[in-house]
Amino acid sequence: MILILDFGSQYTQLIAKRIRGFNIYCEIHAHQQANKIAYDNKWKGIILSGGPSSVYDDDNIKIEKDILQLGIPVLGICYGMQMMAKMLKGTVVVGDRFEYGQAQIFIEAESLLFKGLARENSVWMSHSDHVTALPPEFKILARNKAQEISAFFDEAKKLYAIQFHPEVSHTIGGDLILQNFCKNICASKESWTMHNFYQQKIDQIRETYKSGSVLAAVSGGVDSLVAAKLATDALGDRVKIVFVDNGLLRENEKNEVVAAYQKHLSIKPIVIDAADYFLQELRGITDPEIKRKKIGHAFIRTFEQDSALKNENFDYLLQGTLYPDIIESVSERGASVTIKTHHNVGGLPDKMSLKLFEPLRLLFKDEVRALGLEMGLPKELLYRHPFPGPGLAVRILGEVTTQSLETLRKCDKILIDELFAHNFYHQIWQAFAVLLPVRTVGIKGDRRSYAQVVALRCVESKDAMTADWVKMPYELLGKISSRIVNEVKEINRVVYDVTSKPPATIEWE
Ligand code: XMP
């Protein structure tokens, strides 16, 4: 296993994804955990990520020098390089200019890290501080055009530091560098496959959850489906599948989900009709974070108090929480900030009688899909677009009402139907409609109309951490728009969201 210590870089997850792509297992941990976990002898190597801080301005970041002297290979990237330099008594200078984007580096020495690279390489830089003097006994590995130090190393001690980001696709040869580090320097085994993960996870779940019953709350989305299948494979009928109709679902969703579980897991979910309760809880609420928290709490209260479930005395609540949810939601990552409270993570009440059971919490979305395929689940379910736990509530800006839900459902259905009809649905990560809390003037049937606006959001993404808007054919956009304004009487204007993530998020709330 490779340990990635996160200092808050926006690219840390990319490091993990790249390494897992080589079938090598790695975990990201916040730098605050470093002094507790780095000494664990399960690690074959440690990577120190980049980060927004300067080695001189952040008192919070303190990792023990011993971590660099365990005999385990260490690779410092960007801020990680500067930190290594400072800890080992080299010199780091606070920069007065930024080196950002594509840059050339020139390799000056033979090393295992850069084995197989040309002498001159195109890499991705993003820093202003830089190392001006090496720690004693270290050697320069590469410089940039300005003759500044771009990489240094001590091969005998297996310590390496690079100023650029090998995890970013713009670094030509970045994969080779990370592979050299993991395979040749750390001698990590390429044993991280979904087949192995599945078998290990089943054993681990059986070992950890020897008794007790599990409430598997499913949403119809990929994550809860895969989590439910995994839990059921491991624990059999100690797992009960529960589907809450919270009234925030898309058209016909309840029936489709129940049918899918019956067909593919041979299980009939317990369906709880809680639409009135959720709507009542959301009455008058317009703030997105309060909405999310209210919904998270309403789910838990339903699980704990609904008459259909009360006598079951569940011990655990199964959730399809993924790695990015945790990182974005509770800032497990070192220096990152909370962007929004994903309801299945941060929106849960502090006190609840059910203990959380989250078997997918270390997986990325594409790995969850691969696990689903490994378990024999059908592609058409695994490749459905993600749908957020708080449902349509975070796609209705302002107050959620029965009327606004109905309007949004109609728009959403038209969008999705047209994407399927034009073979577009599976080409993109996610597509949905958002109901805006504004009204605009229009003309419908020779009369003045003063009606609502719907926004269409179609994005492509690999893991939802970053996303770009889809350059949809105008004809298709035109068709969707025309159908919406003609078929949904509450709408007289359709707009298309052309913002990437960042700076926007995928959902509007
Ligand atoms: P954002 O809006 O944070 O969304 O860019 C990233 C991805 O996560 C989905 N999403 C959620 N999923 N519970 C979930 O299970 C949530 O509370 C939640 N909020 C957003 C979103 O649809 C996108 O795919």
Residues whose N, C-alpha, C, O or C-beta is under 5 A from the ligand:
A	BS01	XMP	T341 H342 H343 N344 P386 F387 P388 G389 P390 A464 T505 I506 E507
